[in-house]
């Protein structure tokens, strides 16, 4: 089995999306789950082929993905945090502005 086959199987079973949803709901930040899932898939694709295949064959891929999601959500150095969460507090909902006017 190749890395692309493993990631394809993970994508078909929607494992990354399920994990992102579970962790993001508990962290109260489920507004950008699609973006988070895509970041995880990109990161998986950039990993070493042997590592991904080995994790899958030893049934550790789910734990690996959980750690990747957790790191991306909560680490201020993660690409996901830098792009999506860092400035999230700076945005304002238009409905909130209407109420103030």
N, C-alpha and C positions, 0 to 999 in steps of 0.2 A: 504494500500500500504506500502511496506517495503522500506528501504533505497536502497537496491540492485535493486529493481524494478525502483525506481526513477532514479538512476544513469544509469541503462540500457536504460531507456527511453531517458534520456539526451544524452547518447552515440549514440543511434539510430538516433536521430535528429541532431547529430553533433553540438550541441550548444557550447560545450567547444572549439572545433576547430574553429568555426566561430568567437567566441569572441577573442580567441588567435590571430587569423589572423588579425582581425580589429585593435586590440590594438598594436600588434607587428609591423604592417606596419606603424602606426603613430609614433612609437618609433624607427623606422629604425633598427629593430633587428629581422627580420623574418627568420633567418637562422636555428633556432632550434625549430620550432613550434611543431613538433611531441614530442620533449622532454618536452616542456612546457605543452602541453596537457596531457601527461602522468603524470606529477607531479600534475596537478590539479585533475585528476581522483584519484590518490593515496591519495591526501589530502581529497577529498570528501569521499572516503571509510573509512578514519580514523575518520571522524566526527561522532558525536552522531546521532543515528538513528532518534530520535524524532526531532532533529533540522532540518535534511535534509528533512524529510517528511513534517514537518510544513512549511518550506520554499517553498517546491513544491506546497503544497495545498493552500498557500496564494499568489501564483504567484510571489514570491520574489527570486526564485532560480537563475534566470538569473542575477539579480543584485548582488547576492552573488558571483556568478562565476566571474563576471566582477571585483569585488573587489579582489578576490583571484588572478586573472591573473595580475591585476595591482600591487598588493603587491609582487608577485613572480618576476615580471619583474624589478621593480624599488627599492625594498628593499634590501639593502646589507646584511641583516640578513636572507633572505629567502633561503631555500634549493636549489631552482632552480638557484638563483644568485651565490651561493657558488660553485655549481658544474659546471654550464655551462657558466655563463657570466663573472665571476671574472677574469678568465685567458684568455678570448677570445681575448684580445688585444695582448697577447703574441704569438699568432699563426701567421705564415707567410704562404702565398700562394706560392706554388712551382713555379708557373708562374712568380710571382714577382721576385723570386731569379734568374730565368733564364735570365730575362731582365737585371739584374745587372751584370751578369757574362760575 
